[in-house]
């Protein structure tokens, strides 16, 4: 039987390889996040889809026996298939691309269509594959042939689905989606007591009070970076480092896309206070059981900052360990 220590031996090399992977794919992350947002219609689901895509893309590298000449197409293909697989698992009915073969596929059918103005309608107006095809072709500039290769369909089927999607959007009226971040004042009256206590403890820099709110088996997910399990581990690792931040920070309750969040604002000398990161807490009874920290997610942070009408202080996609103290 293989011992767990044999797996430990490959952890450090894997971390190094993953760091290289994140560095190489970083230029494509903003476009990937926008694509995932338009697919899912939710900033939270978009970030989940991005992280699932990166995880699968990294894991599948060892399965390729030919060069990956187009990393952007590679990421978009995996995002598309991951999203469709998720819908299939949820028993959402997909329209078959090949069933669209009988529909005229002229790309000029919706000449002048302002796709960007209708993107947020996609979640409700278009079937999943039509949505995917429209976004890949009209927004992210892939050709019908490239999309056909990504989705395992014929080029004619892609063109037909594109025609149908454009026609649907051309007939649609603009829909509005409340994706704003509510002020603390609008949330406080219905905020969970534990959330309020968490924010108060954070603003006092009272790590002990925060730890007291955690369940013994609480878990922390620093999105895209690391997972921690157990109250003591959280207290000694991410919480200790977070409380040691030299920047003035302030926590505030809010909502983003209908979900309660803890928004963390920070301020650099001579700069306005800006949204730096966000927290989503899973609470059962009087205890925090899950803690998701959105710190290394600059696209989501910018989205939330735009919704709130404040500056963003995005910290990049990758964690850089602090320098050890001298002496």
ZIPEMO-V750625 format. One record per helix or strand. SS is the DSSP state (H for helix, E for strand). FROM is the first residue (numbers start at 0). TO is the last residue. If there is no record, write none. Layout:
{{SS	FROM	TO} {SS	FROM	TO}}
//
This chain:
{{H	3	39} {H	42	58} {H	60	62} {H	70	88} {H	96	101} {H	106	109} {H	114	124} {H	127	138} {H	143	150} {H	154	170} {E	180	180} {H	183	187} {H	192	203} {H	206	212} {E	213	221} {E	225	228} {H	230	235} {H	237	242} {E	247	255} {E	258	266} {E	273	283} {E	286	293} {H	297	307} {E	311	311}}
//
